[in-house]
């Protein structure tokens, strides 16, 4: 029996280091065969704000940078249009504000999510700002994929402390707030603001709130895949 496989769909506009690298290394350690893709096939960009040693520690920053700069999957990803999500057991969407400008509204990313969640096989893990893709992904009948599903994601309460009065981040306009759009698409939203971590499972859809929940989300994905985690 072959090892389970996962497709990571990573932003070229700025992924959050922890939300990609912690799931990536967690799945690696469990023997999952991981492929990475970006919308155009260019290497993903890491959001420098996620590499602040004051937030995550110097050793962690060094580890994240090394993986970002040397892991062949991230330095030479597949073009998203060239991969078929049906060939993978799981599709993972790491977060970061950058997803709002590319992944979340990409037609091939939406197809990959729909295949993982609504198809015959597969499961999807969607983290943080990438949860915004649920506001743009529809079932074959035109209904929103997220309608009636329990989800978590990057909450408005956190966004308020990041954007300026004109919804800009370092001068760049944020096109939407994830919570608002996912709720409007019919998602049953609970970011569990009082909890240390927030991971929701509804059928073949796993969502995670954001930084701090990535490892728990990856472990949840492994459990859903029936993969035993290393001790």
Z-matrix of the N, CA and C atoms (Angstrom, degrees):
N
C 1 1.476
C 2 1.524 1 109.29
N 3 1.335 2 116.77 1 130.51
C 4 1.462 3 120.33 2 -178.10
C 5 1.519 4 111.33 3 -75.19
N 6 1.328 5 114.25 4 157.71
C 7 1.459 6 119.34 5 178.70
C 8 1.531 7 109.95 6 -65.69
N 9 1.330 8 117.24 7 148.18
C 10 1.466 9 118.71 8 174.78
C 11 1.524 10 110.30 9 -63.27
N 12 1.311 11 116.02 10 156.05
C 13 1.462 12 120.51 11 -175.23
C 14 1.526 13 110.49 12 -127.94
N 15 1.324 14 115.14 13 152.48
C 16 1.468 15 120.99 14 179.04
C 17 1.520 16 109.80 15 -140.25
N 18 1.308 17 114.85 16 141.08
C 19 1.460 18 122.54 17 175.25
C 20 1.520 19 108.53 18 -106.50
N 21 1.328 20 117.26 19 122.74
C 22 1.458 21 122.36 20 175.46
C 23 1.522 22 108.90 21 -97.84
N 24 1.322 23 117.17 22 126.37
C 25 1.458 24 122.22 23 177.85
C 26 1.530 25 107.26 24 -106.71
N 27 1.339 26 116.34 25 108.13
C 28 1.464 27 122.17 26 -166.55
C 29 1.523 28 110.45 27 -115.03
N 30 1.309 29 115.68 28 142.79
C 31 1.465 30 121.72 29 -176.67
C 32 1.523 31 112.74 30 -76.17
N 33 1.323 32 115.13 31 138.39
C 34 1.464 33 122.12 32 171.28
C 35 1.524 34 111.21 33 -87.13
N 36 1.321 35 116.51 34 -5.98
C 37 1.464 36 120.85 35 -176.38
C 38 1.530 37 112.09 36 -100.58
N 39 1.318 38 117.32 37 -6.47
C 40 1.460 39 120.26 38 178.16
C 41 1.514 40 112.58 39 136.81
N 42 1.358 41 117.06 40 96.85
C 43 1.456 42 120.08 41 175.77
C 44 1.529 43 109.70 42 -95.14
N 45 1.322 44 116.13 43 153.04
C 46 1.463 45 120.92 44 178.33
C 47 1.520 46 107.96 45 -84.32
N 48 1.323 47 116.87 46 121.09
C 49 1.462 48 121.96 47 -168.73
C 50 1.523 49 112.75 48 -51.38
N 51 1.319 50 117.45 49 -52.78
C 52 1.463 51 120.58 50 -176.71
C 53 1.521 52 111.49 51 -58.66
N 54 1.321 53 117.13 52 -38.84
C 55 1.460 54 121.63 53 -171.87
C 56 1.522 55 113.15 54 -74.20
N 57 1.320 56 116.99 55 -15.04
C 58 1.456 57 121.20 56 173.91
C 59 1.524 58 110.29 57 -102.23
N 60 1.319 59 116.60 58 -48.61
C 61 1.458 60 120.14 59 -169.34
C 62 1.525 61 112.76 60 -75.95
N 63 1.326 62 118.67 61 -36.10
C 64 1.468 63 119.04 62 177.92
C 65 1.538 64 111.22 63 -65.65
N 66 1.326 65 119.90 64 -48.38
C 67 1.472 66 118.74 65 174.16
C 68 1.528 67 112.63 66 -61.30
N 69 1.321 68 117.03 67 -39.13
C 70 1.460 69 120.87 68 -179.10
C 71 1.530 70 110.91 69 -60.57
N 72 1.325 71 116.48 70 -49.33
C 73 1.466 72 119.59 71 -177.90
C 74 1.529 73 111.56 72 -73.37
N 75 1.326 74 117.19 73 -31.27
C 76 1.467 75 120.25 74 176.92
C 77 1.527 76 110.44 75 -65.41
N 78 1.329 77 117.00 76 -43.65
C 79 1.460 78 120.57 77 177.77
C 80 1.524 79 111.21 78 -68.42
N 81 1.332 80 116.56 79 -38.89
C 82 1.465 81 120.08 80 176.28
C 83 1.525 82 110.70 81 -55.94
N 84 1.326 83 115.89 82 -48.36
C 85 1.465 84 121.08 83 -176.13
C 86 1.523 85 111.84 84 -63.07
N 87 1.341 86 116.14 85 -25.35
C 88 1.465 87 120.57 86 -179.77
C 89 1.528 88 112.31 87 -91.92
N 90 1.330 89 116.71 88 3.32
C 91 1.458 90 120.26 89 176.59
C 92 1.508 91 115.71 90 86.17
N 93 1.337 92 117.12 91 14.64
C 94 1.462 93 120.11 92 177.93
C 95 1.529 94 109.17 93 -80.08
N 96 1.307 95 116.61 94 136.03
C 97 1.458 96 123.11 95 179.79
C 98 1.531 97 108.39 96 -85.49
N 99 1.338 98 116.61 97 111.36
C 100 1.467 99 121.53 98 -172.62
C 101 1.528 100 111.36 99 -105.95
N 102 1.326 101 114.96 100 132.93
C 103 1.458 102 124.08 101 171.46
C 104 1.521 103 107.86 102 -116.85
N 105 1.325 104 117.28 103 141.97
C 106 1.470 105 120.54 104 176.84
C 107 1.517 106 110.14 105 -114.81
N 108 1.326 107 114.78 106 142.75
C 109 1.461 108 121.31 107 176.80
C 110 1.516 109 109.35 108 -136.56
N 111 1.321 110 116.02 109 150.49
C 112 1.464 111 122.21 110 172.68
C 113 1.527 112 107.09 111 -125.88
N 114 1.331 113 117.53 112 163.12
C 115 1.466 114 118.53 113 -176.90
C 116 1.528 115 114.22 114 -51.62
N 117 1.334 116 118.52 115 -45.12
C 118 1.463 117 119.86 116 -176.89
C 119 1.515 118 113.56 117 -103.11
N 120 1.352 119 116.97 118 -11.37
C 121 1.450 120 120.54 119 -174.30
C 122 1.515 121 113.05 120 94.05
N 123 1.331 122 117.13 121 -1.66
C 124 1.465 123 120.64 122 174.41
C 125 1.525 124 109.05 123 -77.87
N 126 1.339 125 118.12 124 153.83
C 127 1.464 126 119.73 125 179.80
C 128 1.525 127 111.28 126 -58.20
N 129 1.324 128 116.58 127 140.54
C 130 1.464 129 119.11 128 177.81
C 131 1.520 130 111.07 129 -67.59
N 132 1.312 131 114.79 130 154.34
C 133 1.463 132 121.80 131 176.98
C 134 1.523 133 107.88 132 -102.10
N 135 1.331 134 116.82 133 136.97
C 136 1.456 135 120.40 134 177.04
C 137 1.527 136 108.71 135 -94.19
N 138 1.306 137 117.06 136 137.52
C 139 1.463 138 122.63 137 177.82
C 140 1.522 139 107.95 138 -72.32
N 141 1.322 140 116.24 139 116.42
C 142 1.460 141 120.39 140 -176.57
C 143 1.528 142 112.24 141 -60.60
N 144 1.318 143 116.79 142 -24.95
C 145 1.467 144 119.20 143 178.80
C 146 1.526 145 111.51 144 -65.19
N 147 1.334 146 116.66 145 -21.17
C 148 1.463 147 120.36 146 179.92
C 149 1.522 148 112.05 147 -86.16
N 150 1.322 149 116.24 148 0.78
C 151 1.468 150 121.76 149 -179.62
C 152 1.522 151 110.33 150 -117.50
N 153 1.306 152 116.01 151 41.95
C 154 1.466 153 122.32 152 179.73
C 155 1.528 154 108.36 153 -92.96
N 156 1.331 155 118.21 154 113.63
C 157 1.472 156 119.63 155 -178.42
C 158 1.529 157 113.15 156 -61.11
N 159 1.324 158 117.12 157 -24.90
C 160 1.467 159 119.61 158 177.53
C 161 1.523 160 111.40 159 -67.60
N 162 1.334 161 116.33 160 -25.15
C 163 1.463 162 120.81 161 -179.32
C 164 1.526 163 112.60 162 -91.80
N 165 1.333 164 116.73 163 -43.51
C 166 1.472 165 119.64 164 -171.64
C 167 1.525 166 114.07 165 -118.04
N 168 1.336 167 117.31 166 -7.76
C 169 1.460 168 120.56 167 179.35
C 170 1.521 169 112.19 168 95.38
N 171 1.317 170 115.37 169 148.05
C 172 1.465 171 120.76 170 -176.02
C 173 1.524 172 112.46 171 -62.78
N 174 1.337 173 117.17 172 -42.79
C 175 1.460 174 119.74 173 -177.94
C 176 1.524 175 111.56 174 -63.28
N 177 1.322 176 116.11 175 -40.43
C 178 1.461 177 119.69 176 179.20
C 179 1.515 178 110.99 177 -65.66
N 180 1.333 179 117.15 178 -42.02
C 181 1.460 180 120.61 179 177.93
C 182 1.523 181 110.61 180 -59.77
N 183 1.327 182 116.02 181 -43.80
C 184 1.469 183 119.39 182 -179.78
C 185 1.521 184 110.81 183 -63.35
N 186 1.336 185 117.12 184 -39.61
C 187 1.461 186 120.88 185 179.13
C 188 1.528 187 110.87 186 -66.19
N 189 1.332 188 116.15 187 -45.02
C 190 1.461 189 119.67 188 179.29
C 191 1.524 190 110.99 189 -61.62
N 192 1.330 191 116.74 190 -44.48
C 193 1.465 192 119.96 191 -178.89
C 194 1.531 193 111.22 192 -62.76
N 195 1.324 194 115.90 193 -42.05
C 196 1.461 195 119.04 194 -179.12
C 197 1.527 196 110.77 195 -62.13
N 198 1.327 197 116.59 196 -44.55
C 199 1.463 198 119.72 197 179.47
C 200 1.523 199 110.29 198 -65.59
N 201 1.317 200 116.81 199 -43.79
C 202 1.467 201 120.67 200 179.47
C 203 1.528 202 111.49 201 -58.65
N 204 1.336 203 116.46 202 -39.05
C 205 1.466 204 121.00 203 -173.29
C 206 1.518 205 114.15 204 -89.50
N 207 1.359 206 117.47 205 -18.68
C 208 1.468 207 118.80 206 -172.53
C 209 1.525 208 114.92 207 -122.01
N 210 1.322 209 118.66 208 -17.43
C 211 1.463 210 119.96 209 -178.70
C 212 1.527 211 108.96 210 -72.25
N 213 1.340 212 115.91 211 120.12
C 214 1.470 213 120.01 212 -175.20
C 215 1.519 214 112.91 213 -57.54
N 216 1.318 215 116.39 214 -30.03
C 217 1.460 216 119.15 215 -178.34
C 218 1.525 217 111.26 216 -67.55
N 219 1.337 218 116.19 217 -31.21
C 220 1.461 219 120.12 218 -179.80
C 221 1.526 220 112.29 219 -91.64
N 222 1.320 221 117.58 220 -29.41
C 223 1.464 222 119.39 221 179.52
C 224 1.521 223 112.55 222 -82.45
N 225 1.336 224 116.10 223 -20.38
C 226 1.470 225 119.87 224 -179.59
C 227 1.531 226 109.61 225 -140.65
N 228 1.327 227 117.10 226 66.59
C 229 1.468 228 120.31 227 -176.18
C 230 1.526 229 112.14 228 -75.51
N 231 1.322 230 114.43 229 166.19
C 232 1.464 231 120.71 230 176.26
C 233 1.530 232 109.69 231 -81.35
N 234 1.335 233 118.72 232 148.12
C 235 1.471 234 119.62 233 168.22
C 236 1.527 235 108.41 234 -66.88
N 237 1.301 236 117.20 235 134.41
C 238 1.458 237 120.97 236 -173.92
C 239 1.526 238 112.37 237 -58.43
N 240 1.311 239 117.32 238 -36.09
C 241 1.462 240 120.56 239 -178.64
C 242 1.525 241 112.70 240 -68.90
N 243 1.333 242 117.22 241 -12.93
C 244 1.465 243 120.33 242 -176.84
C 245 1.519 244 113.20 243 -92.65
N 246 1.324 245 117.67 244 -7.07
C 247 1.460 246 120.32 245 -176.82
C 248 1.528 247 110.02 246 -109.53
N 249 1.334 248 115.19 247 153.92
C 250 1.461 249 122.18 248 -179.30
C 251 1.524 250 108.20 249 -116.14
N 252 1.317 251 116.15 250 111.54
C 253 1.468 252 120.57 251 -176.78
C 254 1.521 253 112.01 252 -58.95
N 255 1.324 254 117.47 253 -25.72
C 256 1.464 255 120.87 254 -178.81
C 257 1.522 256 112.17 255 -65.54
N 258 1.322 257 116.83 256 -17.85
C 259 1.462 258 120.95 257 -179.50
C 260 1.533 259 112.28 258 -84.17
N 261 1.328 260 117.20 259 -3.94
C 262 1.459 261 121.84 260 -176.67
C 263 1.526 262 110.58 261 -114.77
N 264 1.317 263 115.19 262 150.19
C 265 1.462 264 119.73 263 177.72
C 266 1.523 265 111.59 264 -77.68
N 267 1.330 266 116.59 265 -25.33
C 268 1.468 267 120.74 266 -179.24
C 269 1.522 268 109.89 267 -146.66
N 270 1.323 269 115.73 268 150.78
C 271 1.459 270 122.20 269 172.24
C 272 1.522 271 107.19 270 -123.31
N 273 1.334 272 116.12 271 129.51
C 274 1.467 273 121.95 272 -175.75
C 275 1.516 274 109.46 273 -117.51
N 276 1.333 275 115.90 274 131.85
C 277 1.464 276 122.18 275 178.75
C 278 1.528 277 108.62 276 -116.52
N 279 1.345 278 118.59 277 94.17
C 280 1.459 279 120.39 278 175.41
C 281 1.526 280 110.37 279 -64.22
N 282 1.330 281 115.50 280 153.45
C 283 1.454 282 119.72 281 -176.93
C 284 1.520 283 114.08 282 -93.14
N 285 1.309 284 113.94 283 -160.14
C 286 1.458 285 123.34 284 -172.11
C 287 1.510 286 108.84 285 121.59
N 288 1.330 287 116.45 286 145.65
C 289 1.465 288 119.44 287 179.17
C 290 1.524 289 112.02 288 -54.95
N 291 1.343 290 116.97 289 -29.52
C 292 1.460 291 120.44 290 -177.57
C 293 1.511 292 113.86 291 -56.49
N 294 1.345 293 117.07 292 -29.18
C 295 1.467 294 119.38 293 -178.85
C 296 1.521 295 111.90 294 -61.08
N 297 1.325 296 117.04 295 -24.75
C 298 1.471 297 119.48 296 -179.27
C 299 1.525 298 111.75 297 -68.09
N 300 1.336 299 116.30 298 -21.97
C 301 1.463 300 119.72 299 -177.46
C 302 1.523 301 113.12 300 -100.33
N 303 1.332 302 118.01 301 -9.14
C 304 1.468 303 116.13 302 177.44
C 305 1.535 304 113.05 303 -140.76
N 306 1.310 305 118.96 304 -67.93
C 307 1.464 306 121.64 305 -169.91
C 308 1.522 307 112.62 306 -58.98
N 309 1.329 308 117.37 307 -46.80
C 310 1.462 309 120.00 308 -168.55
C 311 1.527 310 113.83 309 -63.07
N 312 1.316 311 116.62 310 -26.87
C 313 1.463 312 118.96 311 -178.86
C 314 1.526 313 112.09 312 -111.71
N 315 1.329 314 116.43 313 13.62
C 316 1.457 315 121.48 314 179.64
C 317 1.529 316 109.77 315 -81.82
N 318 1.311 317 116.99 316 129.64
C 319 1.465 318 120.81 317 -175.24
C 320 1.527 319 111.70 318 -63.31
N 321 1.331 320 117.46 319 -36.03
C 322 1.462 321 119.49 320 -179.44
C 323 1.526 322 111.62 321 -75.07
N 324 1.332 323 116.57 322 -31.18
C 325 1.469 324 119.47 323 174.26
C 326 1.523 325 109.97 324 -66.43
N 327 1.316 326 116.45 325 -41.91
C 328 1.463 327 119.85 326 179.01
C 329 1.524 328 111.05 327 -64.75
N 330 1.335 329 116.58 328 -39.01
C 331 1.464 330 120.01 329 177.04
C 332 1.526 331 110.87 330 -62.68
N 333 1.339 332 116.05 331 -40.56
C 334 1.462 333 120.45 332 -179.87
C 335 1.527 334 110.57 333 -64.43
N 336 1.320 335 116.64 334 -41.73
C 337 1.467 336 120.46 335 178.35
C 338 1.525 337 110.57 336 -65.11
N 339 1.316 338 116.52 337 -45.59
C 340 1.468 339 120.51 338 -179.46
C 341 1.526 340 110.72 339 -61.96
N 342 1.322 341 117.24 340 -41.06
C 343 1.464 342 121.44 341 179.16
C 344 1.525 343 110.55 342 -62.62
N 345 1.342 344 117.00 343 -41.73
C 346 1.460 345 121.06 344 -177.73
C 347 1.522 346 112.27 345 -70.39
N 348 1.321 347 117.00 346 -36.89
C 349 1.466 348 120.88 347 -173.76
C 350 1.520 349 112.51 348 -92.99
N 351 1.325 350 116.94 349 -42.84
C 352 1.459 351 120.71 350 -173.82
C 353 1.520 352 113.13 351 -100.49
N 354 1.338 353 117.02 352 -10.58
C 355 1.448 354 120.35 353 -179.46
C 356 1.524 355 112.11 354 -76.10
N 357 1.325 356 115.72 355 -178.18
C 358 1.463 357 120.81 356 -177.07
C 359 1.522 358 112.27 357 -70.40
N 360 1.325 359 116.67 358 -32.36
C 361 1.458 360 121.73 359 -178.27
C 362 1.523 361 109.08 360 -130.49
N 363 1.336 362 115.36 361 168.53
C 364 1.453 363 119.68 362 172.71
C 365 1.519 364 113.70 363 101.53
N 366 1.319 365 113.44 364 165.08
C 367 1.457 366 122.45 365 177.64
C 368 1.518 367 107.27 366 -149.24
N 369 1.331 368 117.28 367 150.17
C 370 1.461 369 121.42 368 180.00
C 371 1.515 370 110.35 369 -119.88
N 372 1.334 371 115.19 370 141.60
C 373 1.464 372 122.52 371 170.19
C 374 1.517 373 107.36 372 -117.05
N 375 1.336 374 116.65 373 122.02
C 376 1.459 375 122.15 374 -177.69
C 377 1.525 376 108.09 375 -123.69
N 378 1.335 377 116.31 376 126.10
C 379 1.463 378 121.15 377 -169.49
C 380 1.530 379 111.24 378 -117.35
N 381 1.334 380 116.19 379 133.86
C 382 1.465 381 123.30 380 164.17
C 383 1.538 382 112.41 381 60.76
N 384 1.339 383 117.97 382 -125.88
C 385 1.464 384 120.46 383 -179.07
C 386 1.522 385 113.18 384 -66.33
N 387 1.338 386 117.05 385 -22.55
C 388 1.463 387 118.76 386 177.23
C 389 1.523 388 111.93 387 -64.55
N 390 1.337 389 116.70 388 -20.41
C 391 1.471 390 120.08 389 176.36
C 392 1.531 391 110.52 390 -58.10
N 393 1.318 392 116.66 391 -21.29
C 394 1.462 393 120.57 392 176.19
C 395 1.514 394 113.49 393 -59.14
N 396 1.334 395 118.18 394 -20.53
C 397 1.468 396 120.50 395 177.92
C 398 1.523 397 110.79 396 -61.81
N 399 1.330 398 116.80 397 -24.00
C 400 1.458 399 120.63 398 179.49
C 401 1.528 400 112.14 399 -66.84
N 402 1.315 401 116.75 400 -20.05
C 403 1.461 402 120.24 401 178.17
C 404 1.525 403 112.07 402 -79.74
N 405 1.346 404 116.62 403 -7.48
C 406 1.465 405 120.35 404 -176.02
C 407 1.524 406 112.64 405 -123.55
N 408 1.328 407 117.70 406 0.47
C 409 1.463 408 121.36 407 -174.22
C 410 1.524 409 109.99 408 -106.36
N 411 1.323 410 115.83 409 125.11
C 412 1.462 411 120.84 410 -177.35
C 413 1.533 412 111.35 411 -116.84
N 414 1.310 413 115.24 412 153.73
C 415 1.462 414 121.87 413 172.39
C 416 1.533 415 108.81 414 -73.23
N 417 1.326 416 116.07 415 172.65
C 418 1.462 417 119.95 416 179.70
C 419 1.529 418 112.35 417 -61.16
N 420 1.343 419 116.86 418 -27.22
C 421 1.463 420 119.69 419 -179.28
C 422 1.524 421 113.13 420 -86.66
N 423 1.327 422 116.64 421 4.14
C 424 1.462 423 120.84 422 177.57
C 425 1.509 424 114.86 423 94.62
N 426 1.318 425 118.10 424 -11.43
C 427 1.464 426 120.40 425 178.38
C 428 1.522 427 109.94 426 -76.05
N 429 1.325 428 116.08 427 156.02
C 430 1.454 429 119.84 428 179.37
C 431 1.526 430 110.53 429 -72.02
N 432 1.323 431 115.56 430 136.18
C 433 1.459 432 121.71 431 179.93
C 434 1.529 433 111.46 432 -56.88
N 435 1.339 434 116.58 433 -33.72
C 436 1.462 435 121.46 434 -173.70
C 437 1.525 436 112.79 435 -84.16
N 438 1.317 437 117.45 436 -9.52
C 439 1.466 438 120.13 437 -174.02
C 440 1.531 439 111.50 438 -56.86
N 441 1.326 440 115.85 439 121.99
C 442 1.453 441 121.86 440 177.88
C 443 1.515 442 114.87 441 79.10
N 444 1.331 443 118.01 442 3.42
C 445 1.465 444 120.37 443 -178.95
C 446 1.534 445 111.15 444 -95.01
N 447 1.324 446 115.87 445 146.23
C 448 1.462 447 121.64 446 174.46
C 449 1.526 448 108.71 447 -77.81
N 450 1.330 449 115.63 448 124.95
C 451 1.467 450 119.81 449 -178.34
C 452 1.522 451 111.00 450 -141.19
N 453 1.327 452 114.43 451 157.22
C 454 1.456 453 122.44 452 168.38
C 455 1.521 454 106.71 453 -127.02
N 456 1.313 455 116.66 454 173.98
C 457 1.458 456 120.32 455 -178.38
C 458 1.516 457 109.93 456 170.57
N 459 1.330 458 116.26 457 -172.12
C 460 1.463 459 120.42 458 -176.22
C 461 1.531 460 109.50 459 -70.02
N 462 1.341 461 116.92 460 115.98
C 463 1.466 462 120.24 461 -170.46
C 464 1.529 463 114.41 462 -83.75
N 465 1.313 464 114.88 463 155.24
C 466 1.464 465 120.39 464 174.99
C 467 1.519 466 111.97 465 -56.02
N 468 1.326 467 116.74 466 -36.20
C 469 1.466 468 120.85 467 -177.52
C 470 1.523 469 111.52 468 -60.60
N 471 1.320 470 117.09 469 -29.14
C 472 1.468 471 120.41 470 177.18
C 473 1.522 472 110.92 471 -85.67
N 474 1.327 473 116.72 472 -37.57
C 475 1.466 474 120.10 473 -178.77
C 476 1.522 475 111.41 474 -61.91
N 477 1.324 476 115.43 475 -34.27
C 478 1.466 477 119.87 476 -178.40
C 479 1.528 478 112.20 477 -57.53
N 480 1.326 479 116.34 478 -30.97
C 481 1.452 480 119.40 479 -178.49
C 482 1.518 481 114.20 480 -87.63
N 483 1.338 482 116.70 481 2.13
C 484 1.464 483 120.55 482 -174.95
C 485 1.524 484 111.98 483 -112.33
N 486 1.331 485 117.02 484 -49.44
C 487 1.464 486 119.85 485 -176.38
C 488 1.528 487 110.39 486 -79.93
N 489 1.336 488 115.65 487 158.10
C 490 1.462 489 118.77 488 175.85
C 491 1.527 490 109.67 489 -86.61
N 492 1.311 491 117.06 490 -170.33
C 493 1.467 492 120.62 491 -174.25
C 494 1.523 493 112.47 492 -66.43
N 495 1.325 494 117.10 493 -15.95
C 496 1.464 495 120.50 494 178.69
C 497 1.539 496 111.72 495 -108.62
N 498 1.319 497 117.13 496 22.24
C 499 1.465 498 123.22 497 178.56
C 500 1.526 499 112.49 498 62.24
N 501 1.321 500 116.46 499 35.34
C 502 1.460 501 120.40 500 179.19
C 503 1.526 502 110.73 501 -106.71
N 504 1.346 503 114.42 502 147.67
C 505 1.459 504 122.48 503 172.56
C 506 1.519 505 107.12 504 -120.19
N 507 1.321 506 116.41 505 113.38
C 508 1.461 507 121.24 506 -176.73
C 509 1.524 508 110.87 507 50.60
N 510 1.329 509 114.68 508 40.59
C 511 1.459 510 121.31 509 175.97
C 512 1.515 511 115.15 510 88.16
N 513 1.324 512 117.25 511 -6.81
C 514 1.465 513 120.09 512 -178.00
C 515 1.527 514 109.97 513 -102.21
N 516 1.323 515 116.67 514 130.57
C 517 1.454 516 121.98 515 -175.55
C 518 1.528 517 110.80 516 -72.98
N 519 1.328 518 115.46 517 127.11
C 520 1.462 519 120.48 518 173.57
C 521 1.525 520 107.84 519 -79.75
N 522 1.338 521 118.69 520 122.41
C 523 1.468 522 119.69 521 -172.40
C 524 1.522 523 114.35 522 -71.40
N 525 1.332 524 118.39 523 -23.49
C 526 1.464 525 121.10 524 179.73
C 527 1.515 526 108.62 525 -165.50
N 528 1.329 527 115.73 526 164.40
C 529 1.461 528 121.68 527 173.60
C 530 1.531 529 107.34 528 -101.62
N 531 1.306 530 115.85 529 130.56
C 532 1.461 531 121.82 530 -172.02
C 533 1.524 532 112.10 531 -56.24
N 534 1.321 533 116.94 532 -50.66
C 535 1.462 534 120.01 533 -176.40
C 536 1.525 535 111.29 534 -57.76
N 537 1.320 536 117.12 535 -45.77
C 538 1.467 537 120.72 536 -178.18
C 539 1.525 538 111.24 537 -58.33
N 540 1.340 539 116.13 538 -46.21
C 541 1.458 540 119.65 539 -173.94
C 542 1.529 541 111.91 540 -72.33
N 543 1.325 542 117.10 541 -38.69
C 544 1.466 543 119.83 542 -178.49
C 545 1.526 544 110.34 543 -70.24
N 546 1.302 545 116.69 544 -38.00
C 547 1.469 546 120.39 545 176.05
C 548 1.532 547 109.80 546 -64.43
N 549 1.336 548 116.39 547 -42.05
C 550 1.470 549 120.05 548 179.41
C 551 1.526 550 111.42 549 -62.80
N 552 1.337 551 117.09 550 -28.46
C 553 1.459 552 121.03 551 179.35
C 554 1.524 553 112.60 552 -85.36
N 555 1.339 554 116.53 553 2.67
C 556 1.456 555 120.04 554 173.36
C 557 1.508 556 115.91 555 101.79
N 558 1.345 557 117.20 556 7.25
C 559 1.453 558 119.71 557 179.11
C 560 1.522 559 112.10 558 -71.16
N 561 1.337 560 116.57 559 143.66
C 562 1.463 561 122.21 560 176.21
C 563 1.521 562 106.59 561 -90.86
N 564 1.312 563 116.50 562 94.52
C 565 1.468 564 123.92 563 -166.05
C 566 1.521 565 112.01 564 -91.55
N 567 1.341 566 115.52 565 131.27
C 568 1.466 567 121.07 566 169.94
C 569 1.522 568 107.69 567 -151.66
N 570 1.324 569 116.46 568 105.68
C 571 1.461 570 121.27 569 -178.81
C 572 1.530 571 112.03 570 -86.72
N 573 1.329 572 117.50 571 3.27
C 574 1.466 573 121.96 572 174.41
C 575 1.531 574 111.53 573 47.28
N 576 1.309 575 115.40 574 59.13
C 577 1.460 576 120.91 575 -171.96
C 578 1.522 577 113.80 576 -62.30
N 579 1.323 578 117.51 577 -21.75
C 580 1.462 579 120.08 578 179.78
C 581 1.525 580 112.66 579 -87.99
N 582 1.330 581 117.94 580 -5.42
C 583 1.465 582 121.85 581 -177.26
C 584 1.528 583 110.84 582 -98.05
N 585 1.332 584 116.09 583 151.64
C 586 1.466 585 120.60 584 179.50
C 587 1.525 586 111.17 585 -67.11
N 588 1.318 587 116.25 586 -37.98
C 589 1.462 588 120.51 587 177.52
C 590 1.522 589 109.02 588 -130.10
N 591 1.329 590 116.14 589 159.20
C 592 1.456 591 120.67 590 178.77
C 593 1.521 592 109.01 591 -144.47
N 594 1.337 593 114.93 592 111.71
C 595 1.458 594 122.20 593 176.90
C 596 1.527 595 107.37 594 -132.04
N 597 1.324 596 117.34 595 128.58
C 598 1.463 597 121.67 596 179.76
C 599 1.524 598 109.32 597 -116.16
N 600 1.325 599 116.14 598 140.47
C 601 1.461 600 122.04 599 176.62
C 602 1.520 601 108.41 600 -123.44
N 603 1.322 602 116.59 601 124.04
C 604 1.456 603 121.37 602 176.00
C 605 1.523 604 107.68 603 -138.52
N 606 1.337 605 115.91 604 100.59
C 607 1.457 606 119.41 605 -175.48
C 608 1.515 607 110.57 606 63.70
N 609 1.333 608 116.42 607 -127.63
C 610 1.461 609 121.33 608 -178.72
C 611 1.526 610 112.24 609 -92.55
N 612 1.325 611 117.26 610 15.78
C 613 1.467 612 121.75 611 179.17
C 614 1.524 613 110.36 612 -114.33
N 615 1.339 614 116.07 613 120.09
C 616 1.457 615 122.84 614 173.51
C 617 1.521 616 107.42 615 -112.77
N 618 1.318 617 117.04 616 130.38
C 619 1.457 618 120.55 617 175.98
C 620 1.527 619 109.40 618 -124.48
N 621 1.331 620 116.03 619 151.18
C 622 1.462 621 121.97 620 -179.95
C 623 1.517 622 108.78 621 -132.48
N 624 1.336 623 115.40 622 144.40
C 625 1.468 624 120.87 623 -172.23
C 626 1.520 625 113.22 624 -64.95
N 627 1.337 626 116.69 625 -45.60
C 628 1.462 627 118.66 626 -176.50
C 629 1.506 628 111.41 627 159.94
N 630 1.345 629 117.59 628 -152.93
C 631 1.461 630 120.75 629 -179.23
C 632 1.526 631 111.21 630 -50.09
N 633 1.311 632 115.56 631 135.01
C 634 1.450 633 120.41 632 -179.17
C 635 1.517 634 113.23 633 97.28
N 636 1.326 635 117.07 634 -18.81
C 637 1.469 636 120.84 635 -179.81
C 638 1.526 637 112.54 636 -108.97
N 639 1.330 638 116.93 637 -0.96
C 640 1.467 639 120.47 638 -171.96
C 641 1.520 640 112.74 639 -65.50
N 642 1.335 641 116.86 640 -44.51
C 643 1.464 642 119.52 641 -178.31
C 644 1.519 643 110.55 642 -66.91
N 645 1.326 644 116.48 643 -44.71
C 646 1.470 645 120.10 644 177.40
C 647 1.521 646 110.74 645 -59.76
N 648 1.324 647 116.72 646 -37.25
C 649 1.457 648 120.73 647 179.28
C 650 1.525 649 110.85 648 -66.47
N 651 1.341 650 117.14 649 -42.11
C 652 1.460 651 120.77 650 179.13
C 653 1.524 652 110.51 651 -64.86
N 654 1.322 653 117.15 652 -38.96
C 655 1.466 654 120.89 653 177.88
C 656 1.527 655 110.65 654 -66.24
N 657 1.321 656 116.20 655 -36.09
C 658 1.459 657 120.52 656 175.94
C 659 1.520 658 110.31 657 -64.93
N 660 1.322 659 116.36 658 -41.54
C 661 1.468 660 120.73 659 177.81
C 662 1.527 661 110.73 660 -61.00
N 663 1.320 662 117.06 661 -44.76
C 664 1.464 663 120.12 662 178.77
C 665 1.530 664 110.71 663 -59.89
N 666 1.325 665 115.90 664 -41.39
C 667 1.474 666 119.65 665 178.89
C 668 1.525 667 110.36 666 -63.06
N 669 1.324 668 117.64 667 -41.36
C 670 1.459 669 121.44 668 179.25
C 671 1.526 670 111.10 669 -65.81
N 672 1.335 671 116.93 670 -30.67
C 673 1.459 672 121.24 671 178.24
C 674 1.524 673 112.24 672 -82.95
N 675 1.345 674 115.50 673 -8.10
C 676 1.452 675 118.98 674 -177.98
C 677 1.510 676 113.20 675 74.10
N 678 1.342 677 116.63 676 25.28
C 679 1.470 678 121.90 677 -178.48
C 680 1.526 679 108.71 678 -95.62
N 681 1.320 680 115.73 679 127.22
C 682 1.459 681 120.04 680 178.46
C 683 1.513 682 109.36 681 -74.81
N 684 1.330 683 116.34 682 132.45
C 685 1.448 684 121.10 683 -178.57
C 686 1.526 685 110.26 684 -87.42
N 687 1.347 686 116.46 685 143.22
C 688 1.459 687 119.67 686 178.79
C 689 1.532 688 110.79 687 -63.65
N 690 1.313 689 115.62 688 147.09
C 691 1.462 690 121.12 689 -178.24
C 692 1.518 691 110.81 690 -67.55
